[in-house]
Amino acid sequence: MRRSLVFLILLFLIISYSCKKKSESPDSKPLLMTVNVAGKYFNTLLGGVIFISDMQGRVLSDTFCLADGKYRFYGKAGTFVPSLLEITAVRAEPSLHSFKISIETYTYIGPSEWTLQGYRADTVGRINPTYKNIPVHNDAFLVSSSGYSNLTLILGNIPIPLYKSPDDIYIGIPTSAGMKYKWFNGVQANAIDTFDLSNPILAEKQTVAFPASVQYYECRVQGFPDGNFNSPVPYMVDEILGNGAIVNSIDAYYPPSKFQGFHTDIMAEENYSSNLSWFYHVDGQIPSAFRKISASLSSFTSAGTSIRLKASGDLDAVSGTWQFQNPYQGNVEWTVFGPDSATVLQLPQVAPSLNNMFPWFSRDSLYFTKVQLIDLVKCQGYNQMINLLYNPLDPSNFDRQEISSLSINTSRK
């Protein structure tokens, strides 16, 4: 009896040990990532693709996305989840007779739950404007409603789409006495409106100083009446394009007391022959100075679908961008992001869902165009940047705050 009992105990221990070992090697498909898609992140007619890869670029799981929802990505049965993954999102938008295809790959991502938050709005109608008492002007007018803008030298009867009804219309008027504006309240959709531009009001301005002289720049200021920086229908408050004149500052104009906050985006190049472009983005008030990233690229080389690089300074991430342009197939821009310490960035393999969506697509058709250094000013490191962008506590109320970056365009070396 005692021997039988000992035998049973030994058998139980062997079976228990075997079960424990078996549980450590999963016999079902492991969950790699969960991705929440919201706010019409993908075009509702064309859809998009999300795929998960390992750090060698091998595709582990992919899916086609046509609507908002929660998508779970599983690996092959009997495999473990890698400690680090790559996640890629493919978005397509109609462009003339073709498509504009934007692909973003984020590397060094721990298995987690992401939110891809889109911000789209649908039109509710339009107005057919006519204008009278147009002041003498010396540059382009800016016509803007919530979600629409048009920069034009001649005010014609171009229809204005409305995303709200009623809505307000803002018209910026560049005169010899300075930038002036007219604000029209309570404009109803599907109406014929006459805008009287007599007696425009002088706009306020914010001077933005550059850290050095620049020969070319672009500045766009968007306004948010309710302070919601995630609103899909901001006003274009000012849009300035450099004309080649060397300047040390620019003036951004805005109507006073109309907005609780702004998005300011500025690009600057020291001269036309330079391959360096500096970018600065701020949420909140229009800045008084352009903040230049305190980082530099020591070296980089590109070969096919990969680049080697070495960056230093105050930055959170690096990225490399490949492009392909064909008027009959599509304009593709594929950007791969990595932490500031990354020395190699490479395109992952193409997922089956992407090839199903665009059968002509091939990595070999892409050519390398630029490397970028990125600093989220109020962020500490790549992981925190990813959490702010894709794992925010409240994804419907996230603003980008302040971003400074440098792009090195390889096609202009």
C-alpha positions in Angstrom: 0.0 0.0 0.0 2.8 2.4 1.0 4.6 1.6 -2.3 1.5 2.2 -4.3 1.0 5.6 -2.5 4.6 6.6 -3.2 4.1 5.6 -6.9 0.9 7.7 -7.1 2.7 10.7 -5.5 5.6 10.4 -8.0 3.1 10.0 -10.9 1.2 13.1 -9.7 4.4 15.1 -9.5 5.5 14.0 -13.0 2.1 14.9 -14.5 2.1 18.3 -12.6 5.6 19.1 -13.9 4.6 18.1 -17.4 1.5 20.3 -17.2 3.6 23.2 -16.0 6.0 22.9 -18.8 3.2 22.7 -21.3 1.6 25.9 -20.0 4.8 27.7 -20.5 4.6 26.9 -24.2 1.2 28.2 -25.3 -1.0 26.0 -27.5 -3.2 28.9 -28.6 -2.5 32.1 -30.5 -0.9 34.7 -28.3 -2.2 38.2 -28.2 0.4 40.6 -29.7 -1.4 44.0 -29.6 -4.8 45.6 -29.3 -5.5 48.6 -31.4 -8.5 50.9 -31.0 -9.4 52.8 -34.1 -11.6 55.8 -33.5 -12.7 59.1 -35.1 -12.7 57.8 -38.7 -8.9 57.4 -38.5 -9.0 55.6 -41.8 -10.9 56.8 -44.9 -14.4 55.4 -44.7 -14.4 54.5 -48.4 -10.9 53.2 -48.9 -10.1 51.8 -45.5 -6.6 51.1 -44.2 -4.2 48.5 -42.9 -2.6 47.7 -39.6 0.1 45.1 -39.3 2.5 43.9 -36.5 6.1 42.8 -37.2 9.0 41.6 -35.1 12.1 43.6 -34.8 13.5 41.9 -37.9 10.6 43.2 -39.9 8.8 39.8 -40.3 5.1 40.3 -40.4 3.4 38.5 -37.5 -0.2 39.6 -37.9 -2.2 42.0 -40.1 -5.7 43.2 -40.9 -7.6 45.4 -43.3 -9.6 48.1 -41.4 -12.7 49.7 -42.9 -14.4 51.1 -39.8 -13.7 52.3 -36.3 -13.5 49.5 -33.7 -11.2 47.4 -31.6 -8.7 45.1 -33.5 -6.8 42.4 -31.8 -3.7 41.0 -33.3 -2.6 37.4 -32.6 0.6 35.5 -33.4 0.9 32.0 -34.6 -0.3 29.2 -32.3 2.4 27.8 -30.0 4.6 30.9 -30.2 5.6 33.5 -27.6 5.0 37.2 -27.8 8.3 39.0 -28.6 9.4 41.6 -26.0 9.6 44.3 -28.7 7.4 44.7 -31.8 6.9 47.0 -34.7 3.5 48.4 -35.5 2.6 49.9 -38.9 -0.5 51.9 -40.0 -1.4 52.4 -43.6 -3.7 55.2 -44.6 -4.9 56.2 -48.1 -6.8 59.2 -49.3 -8.0 60.0 -52.8 -5.7 62.5 -54.7 -6.7 63.7 -58.1 -6.9 60.5 -60.2 -4.8 58.5 -57.8 -4.1 58.0 -54.1 -2.0 59.6 -51.4 -0.7 56.7 -49.3 0.8 57.4 -45.9 2.5 54.6 -44.0 4.0 55.0 -40.5 6.0 52.3 -38.7 6.9 52.6 -35.0 9.7 50.3 -33.8 10.8 49.2 -30.3 7.2 48.9 -29.1 6.3 46.7 -26.1 3.1 44.7 -26.5 0.3 47.0 -25.4 -3.0 48.6 -26.3 -3.0 51.5 -28.7 -5.5 54.1 -29.8 -5.4 55.5 -33.3 -7.5 58.6 -33.0 -8.7 60.3 -36.1 -10.3 63.8 -36.4 -12.6 64.1 -39.4 -15.8 66.1 -40.0 -18.4 65.9 -42.6 -19.8 69.0 -44.5 -23.3 70.1 -43.8 -23.7 72.2 -46.9 -22.1 75.2 -48.5 -22.6 78.8 -49.3 -22.3 80.7 -52.7 -20.6 84.0 -51.8 -20.5 87.3 -53.6 -18.4 90.2 -52.4 -18.7 94.0 -52.5 -16.6 96.9 -51.5 -13.4 94.9 -51.8 -10.5 97.0 -50.4 -7.3 97.7 -52.3 -5.0 94.8 -51.4 -1.3 93.9 -52.0 -1.4 90.2 -51.4 -3.7 87.2 -51.1 -7.0 87.2 -49.2 -7.5 84.4 -46.7 -11.1 83.1 -46.5 -11.8 80.7 -43.7 -14.7 79.0 -42.0 -14.6 76.2 -39.4 -12.6 73.5 -41.3 -12.1 75.3 -44.6 -9.7 77.9 -45.9 -8.8 79.4 -49.2 -5.8 81.7 -50.0 -6.6 83.6 -53.1 -5.5 86.7 -55.0 -8.9 87.3 -56.4 -12.2 87.0 -54.5 -14.6 85.2 -56.7 -17.8 83.3 -56.3 -16.0 80.1 -55.2 -18.4 78.0 -53.0 -17.4 77.8 -49.4 -18.2 74.4 -47.8 -19.5 74.5 -44.2 -18.9 72.0 -41.5 -21.2 73.8 -39.1 -24.5 75.6 -39.7 -24.8 78.4 -38.8 -21.0 79.2 -38.9 -18.9 82.3 -38.9 -16.7 83.4 -41.8 -13.3 85.1 -41.4 -11.7 87.1 -44.2 -8.1 88.3 -43.8 -7.4 91.4 -46.0 -3.8 92.5 -46.7 -3.8 96.2 -47.2 -1.1 98.9 -47.4 -2.1 99.9 -43.9 -1.5 96.4 -42.6 -3.5 93.2 -42.3 -7.1 93.8 -41.7 -10.1 91.5 -41.4 -13.9 91.2 -41.5 -15.8 88.7 -39.4 -19.3 87.6 -40.4 -21.6 85.8 -37.9 -24.3 83.3 -38.3 -23.8 82.2 -41.9 -26.3 79.5 -42.9 -25.6 76.6 -45.2 -27.0 76.3 -48.7 -27.5 80.1 -49.0 -26.4 82.9 -51.2 -24.5 85.4 -49.1 -23.1 88.8 -49.9 -20.1 89.9 -47.9 -19.5 93.6 -47.5 -15.8 94.2 -47.0 -16.0 97.9 -46.3 -14.4 99.3 -43.1 -12.3 96.2 -42.2 -10.8 96.1 -38.7 -7.0 96.1 -38.1 -5.8 92.6 -37.0 -3.5 92.0 -34.1 -0.1 90.4 -34.7 2.5 88.3 -33.0 6.1 88.7 -34.1 8.0 85.4 -34.2 11.8 85.7 -34.1 14.1 83.2 -35.9 17.3 82.2 -34.1 19.2 83.0 -37.4 18.5 84.6 -40.7 16.3 82.4 -43.1 15.7 82.7 -46.8 12.5 80.6 -47.0 9.8 79.8 -44.5 6.2 78.7 -44.2 3.9 79.6 -41.3 0.4 78.4 -40.7 -1.7 79.4 -37.7 -5.0 77.6 -36.9 -7.5 79.0 -34.4 -9.8 77.2 -32.0 -12.7 79.2 -30.7 -13.5 76.7 -27.9 -9.8 75.8 -27.1 -10.3 72.2 -28.2 -7.0 71.5 -30.0 -8.4 68.2 -31.3 -11.3 69.8 -33.1 -11.4 68.6 -36.8 -12.7 72.0 -37.9 -10.3 74.8 -36.9 -10.0 78.2 -38.6 -7.0 79.0 -40.7 -6.1 82.3 -39.0 -3.0 83.1 -41.1 -0.9 81.5 -43.8 2.5 83.0 -44.7 4.8 81.8 -47.4 8.4 83.2 -47.8 9.3 84.8 -51.1 13.1 84.3 -50.9 13.9 87.5 -49.0 16.2 86.9 -46.1 14.4 87.7 -42.8 15.0 87.4 -39.0 11.4 87.3 -38.0 7.8 87.1 -39.3 4.5 88.6 -38.2 1.5 86.3 -37.7 -1.9 88.1 -37.7 -5.1 87.1 -36.0 -8.5 88.6 -35.1 -8.5 89.5 -31.4 -10.9 87.9 -28.9 -12.1 85.2 -31.3 -10.0 82.2 -30.3 -9.0 80.5 -27.0 -5.9 78.9 -28.5 -3.9 78.3 -31.6 -1.9 75.7 -33.5 1.2 77.3 -34.9 3.3 75.4 -37.4 6.5 77.0 -38.9 9.1 75.6 -41.3 12.3 77.5 -41.9 15.3 77.0 -44.3 18.4 79.1 -44.0 18.9 79.2 -47.8 17.4 77.5 -50.8 20.5 75.4 -51.4 20.5 73.9 -47.9 19.2 70.3 -47.4 18.2 71.2 -43.8 14.7 72.2 -42.8 13.7 73.2 -39.3 10.2 72.7 -38.0 8.4 74.1 -34.9 4.9 73.3 -33.6 3.2 74.9 -30.6 -0.3 74.4 -29.1 -1.6 77.4 -27.1 -0.6 81.0 -27.8 1.3 82.0 -30.9 5.0 81.9 -29.9 7.3 84.9 -29.8 10.3 82.9 -31.0 11.0 79.9 -33.2 12.5 77.1 -31.0 15.3 75.2 -32.8 16.0 71.6 -31.9 19.2 71.1 -29.9 20.3 68.0 -31.7 22.4 67.1 -34.7 23.0 64.2 -37.1 26.6 63.1 -36.9 26.4 60.7 -39.8 24.1 58.6 -41.9 24.1 56.3 -44.9 21.3 54.7 -46.8 21.2 51.4 -48.7 17.9 50.2 -50.2 15.3 49.7 -47.5 17.6 50.6 -44.5 19.6 53.5 -43.2 22.4 53.8 -40.6 22.6 56.9 -38.6 24.1 58.5 -35.5 22.3 61.4 -33.8 23.2 63.4 -30.7 21.7 66.1 -28.5 18.3 66.7 -27.0 15.8 64.6 -28.9 13.2 61.9 -28.4 13.1 60.1 -31.7 14.6 59.6 -35.1 12.9 58.7 -38.3 13.6 57.8 -41.9 11.3 58.4 -44.9 11.0 56.5 -48.2 8.8 57.7 -51.1 7.3 56.5 -54.4 5.4 58.7 -56.8 3.4 57.5 -59.8 0.4 59.5 -61.1 -1.4 56.4 -62.1 -0.7 54.2 -59.0 -0.2 56.5 -56.0 2.1 58.8 -54.1 3.6 56.8 -51.2 5.4 58.1 -48.1 6.6 55.5 -45.7 8.2 56.7 -42.4 9.9 54.5 -39.9 10.3 55.9 -36.3 12.8 54.7 -33.6 14.2 56.0 -30.3 17.0 58.6 -30.2 19.5 55.8 -29.6 18.6 53.9 -32.7 21.5 53.4 -35.2 19.6 51.4 -37.8 16.1 52.0 -39.3 14.7 49.7 -41.9 11.4 49.1 -43.7 9.6 46.0 -42.5 8.3 43.4 -44.9 5.1 44.3 -46.7 2.0 42.7 -45.1 -0.4 40.6 -47.2 -3.3 43.0 -46.4 -1.3 45.9 -47.9 -0.6 43.9 -51.1 -4.3 43.0 -51.3 -5.2 46.7 -51.0 -2.6 47.8 -53.5 -1.4 44.8 -55.6 1.2 46.9 -57.4 2.9 47.9 -54.1 6.6 47.0 -53.7 9.3 48.1 -51.3 11.8 48.0 -54.1 10.0 50.9 -55.8 10.7 53.2 -52.8 13.6 55.5 -52.6 15.0 57.1 -49.5 14.3 60.9 -49.1 15.0 62.2 -45.6 16.0 61.6 -42.0 14.4 63.5 -39.2 15.3 64.3 -35.6 12.3 64.9 -33.3 12.0 66.5 -29.9 8.7 66.7 -28.0 9.8 69.5 -25.7 7.7 68.5 -22.7 8.5 64.8 -23.1 11.3 62.6 -21.7 12.3 59.9 -24.2 10.8 57.8 -26.9 8.7 55.6 -24.7 6.9 58.6 -23.1 6.4 60.0 -26.6 4.7 56.8 -27.8 2.5 56.8 -24.6 1.5 60.4 -25.2 0.7 59.8 -28.9 -1.0 56.4 -28.7 -1.6 55.5 -25.1 -2.9 58.8 -23.7 -5.2 58.7 -20.7 -7.9 60.5 -22.6 -7.2 60.1 -26.4 -10.1 62.5 -27.2 -8.4 65.3 -25.4 -4.8 65.1 -26.3 -2.8 68.1 -27.7 0.6 67.8 -29.2 1.9 70.7 -27.1 5.3 71.6 -28.5 7.5 69.8 -31.0 10.8 70.8 -32.6 12.5 68.9 -35.4 15.1 68.9 -38.0 14.8 67.2 -41.5 17.8 66.4 -43.7 16.6 66.0 -47.2 18.8 63.5 -49.0 17.6 64.4 -52.5 19.0 67.9 -52.0 22.5 66.9 -50.8 
